[in-house]
Amino acid sequence: MRESIGAAWIMVITMTFITLFSGFLAFSINYSKAFRVKDGVVERIRKFNGLRKETIDDIDSYLNQIGYRSKGDCMAYFKQEFGSDSNAKVLGVNDKTVSKPTTGGLYNYCIIKVTSEKSGSNKSTSSFYRVVVFFALRISNINIGSTFRVTGETSQLHYSTDEYESFYAKS
């Protein structure tokens, strides 16, 4: 009887470690895919010098090519990051204006333009883009799931050529 109880405990411990290792592996694979998606979106924004129709088409074809389908809440990110329901002013060396998302909902990715104006005689405008992509982990047998996000920024783009508003989200 003693050996049967010992074998059951060893089986439980083994199954626990297998479950934890599988969960860590699934999380790291999904995180690396989301990080690659973020890098691809940032690269395309820099390539086209802002948000234009060509930029969005290139991003969408890239996401379809790699099979990215995760969705998340852009408005929740905006409220957490900037703490307001309206356009936000970020104070620093330069005045920066960030436009809020126009609608709530779940999106594949979010792009937020942060504009900075230098004061003085030669007013130049530069901006950078904050990109947010999402990845989800779901365990359907026990109905557990979480959505995570990966964020990144472009470098400063001077005189960017935008055709869209300061905020863009693709669903």
Residue, then its C-alpha position, 0 to 999 in steps of 0.5 A: m500500500r505504501e508504494s502505491i501512495g508514493a507512486a501516485w504522489i510522484m505522478v501528481i508532481t510529474m504532471t504538475f511540472i509538465t503543466l507548468f513547463s508547457g504553460f511557460l513554453a506557450f507563453s514565451i512562444n506567443y510573446s515572441k510572436a507578438f514582439r515580432v509583430k510589433d517590430g514589423v509594424v514599427e518598421r513599416i511606419r518608419k518605412f513610409n514615414g507615417l500613417r498612410k494608406e500604403t502603410i496600413d495596406d503593408i501592415d495588413s498584408y504582413l499580419n495576414q502573411i504571418g497569421y496574426r489574429s489576437k485582439g485587445d482593448c486599445m482604450a484600456y491601454f490609453k486610459q492606463e498610460f495617459g490617465s484620461d478620457s480626452n486628448a492628453k498632454v504629456l509634459g516634458v522638455n517639449d509639449k506633447t499631444v496625444s490623441k485618444p482612441t475614437t471608439g472602444g472595442l477589441y482591435n488587432y493592433c493600435i497605433i498612437k501618434v505622439t506629436s511634439e512641438k518645439s517652441g521658439s523661432n523655428k517651430s518644427t514638428s516631430s512625432f513618434y508612434r506608439v504601437v500596441v499589439f496583443f497576444a492571448l493565452r487561453i486554456s479552454n478545458i478549464n475556461i481560463g484566459s488572459t490577454f497581454r500586450v506588447t508595446g513599442e515606439t518608432s524613433q522621432l519622425h520629422y514632418s511625417t506624412d499622415e493621411y489618418e488621424s493621430f490614432y489608428a486601430k485595426s479590427 
